[in-house]
Amino acid sequence: MRHRIAIGFASTVGCSMLLASSVRGQASFTGMGDLPGGSSFSVANAVSGDGSTVVGLSASASGFEAVRWKPGNLITLGMVDATAVSFDGTVIVGRIISGVQQAARWVEGSGVQPLGSLAPGTSSVAFGVSADGQIVVGISTSLSPGPICNPDAPPPWFTPQAFRWTVSGGMAGLGFPASGANPQSYANCISNDGTIIGGQANVDSDCANSSDAYAVAWINGAAQFIGATGLEGTGRVQDVSPDGVAFVGDDFNGPFIIINGTPVGSIKFVPSGVSAGGARVIGSNFAGSQALLWEASSGVRSIQEVLVNEFGLGAELLGWTLTHALGISDDGSVIVGRGIHNGVTEGWVAVLPKDTDGDGLLDDWEDNGVPYTDTLGRQQRYLLDIDEDGNSDADPYHKDLFVEVDAMDGPGLAPSLSDLAPVIDAFASAPILNPDGTPGIRLHVHIDETSIGTIPMPSPWVEFDQIKSQVASGTTLPGYFGTVDDRNHADGSARLDARRKAFRYCLFANTILGSTISGIAELPGNDFIVSLGGWSTPGGTSADKAGTFMHELGHTLGLGHGGRDPITGPDHTQFKPNYYSVMNYDWQTPKPWHAPNTWPLSPGRPGYSDVQFGDLDESALVECTGLVASSGFAQVLIAHNTHNSPADPVNVANNWTCCAIDWNDDGMIGCFGETVAVDLNRRTNSDPHSPGEVLKGREDWSQLIYDFKTSPDFADGRHQTSQNQPPELTLEENEALAKILPPFCLGDTNLDRAVDVVDLLAVINNWAATGGTPADTNGDGTVNVVDLLTVINAWGQCR
Ligand SMILES: [Zn+2]
């Protein structure tokens, strides 16, 4: 027991992901309280796998006593400490003091049973119990197999040894996995089924000062080291996940989280517990002053801040400082620990609903609907069910995005689902891996009311707010947000509040600011407008609608016109040649110069950037290298420059053949270390010069901000974040972009810089093919006579 105290050790308990508690969907925070008498002191050490039962200790008139807490009910167990609990809370382990301290097991209905020790040792402590309560692990004094570091002491030599105790077989030692002088071993935790035990093995090779400690796991009885090992290091498995796939602890290099054998990089806190699958890890900071929660999707966060800022529990946490998180339920939603409450140490229990797939929608909402309270004070659910088949459309293990679309009634304004299908397809194809093991994001677009009277929008957010929730709309509640049924419902307000937590709102309007500006959006946020009423095709073509919808939606997901920086946020740099995304105006709508059938990244549809190119330093461009993508990428290059001279017309530097790029358009590629300086993202002479920028390559999908509830603009009537960016693309700008000379030869289907018989055959062999082939030279979805004529007219060398 040389470096540990009994309190503060999480245990591994529980076995299934099933949680029936009716409060599970709601966040909560409760102090555990304290036994009467004695000083005021309590600690919550562990929680049962099902989240129903908390165990720990409290001070009473007779000293420290093990306690069991259930909501509003704190009882003593007849032990001095409780360190772990079975899945359903009916078996609790810890220690008693009977002369010496001894591991003990409390069973509901039959009381406390001492577990003995590894004779001739006499003292022991229990730290873990299997889900069914039948297997207990811990440490006991035992005979040392070799000399301890006090050779003057006569044998027998005693040393701590990990033990495994079973109902049928009693206590057995787990041995000493690290061989050497003064061996010791400890068992801290056990998986639900009992097959994996985690702990620590020590030796003290030189009997000098500190020992060599290794993290160890006994897997089906065989010991193996976990993580990095080294002499004079520290190491231990602090917890194993209920399903046995994740370990937390520390090794020679410091704290670790290992999931399915793979370490999570750079852990800068002390982990103490892990939920099933490694989804949530709890612990505290190195100073022991802040309880922390780690999730892959959001990194490390203060549990107190999450409870206050994300779940609005500021009042409940008044007077509290949560210092240690010590126990976690199997599904990760119930976390217990200790903190300082008005100057006194007290145990606490927090219910922290999970968002396993990190899409901003809690698992419980995705399964059962968003909770709301009806007019009779009853708890109800607002199901995320656009198709109204009675089943939730959402999946807790696969990212879902919900958007309600309403439209004004002007000509061509309302989008159809088929207009937006390419966007839905782009999200479905996103290179984002979900917890269910499949990629993609499910974009659920609810095209709701499309006959809102067309009005001008001279100050677009004012009119937007009126339409969203203020104007008479023929229903009991005003505005158009939510369905007609929602707004006529007796619990309409509560239902709309629930819907607001899950749905972004998009209005397809006519025009805004009396112009051809294509839209406006919060960044990030939940509100956006598409306004193509003044475009050549009123309301925009189907592709204009799809591209602009995805562009404005992208802003609400945190993307600027140059993508998003993981640290500094939205990148507003426009027209970066190394950024292929619908967020870049070059790619918001299809252009004649786009590569055949490529808009911008995948056949026939818009997309966010899924390839991160290398950065481009405008003051030192290396033509020989060109663009460097993180993976193979064949694409037409578009760059704007004016040769840094206001007198020059708009020019397009596109000499993309394979790898080299003639950035300054002088007809030569420099491959002897020389660099050129070109302002690559200046389109016209009226644009301000921006030489010397470093244009950052960006990948978009991994940077999306799903949870708009954390945006300062979540509340209705707030749109401050939309002020952070320049006005959106106009029709006139878009047409100017379309006229930019094609950066490749139209008709050059194989991009070999020659239009020849190969291209002619490509057209003939793909005759009547419906898109998806370079032979569709104009990208209109069909290979036909237009494409044939394009090839014939461009016959010959193209550069
Ligand atoms: Zn924009």
Boltz pocket constraint, residues with backbone or C-beta under 6 A from the ligand:
constraints:
  - pocket:
      binder: B
      contacts: [[A, 551], [A, 555], [A, 561], [A, 583], [A, 726], [A, 727], [A, 728], [A, 729]]
      max_distance: 6.0
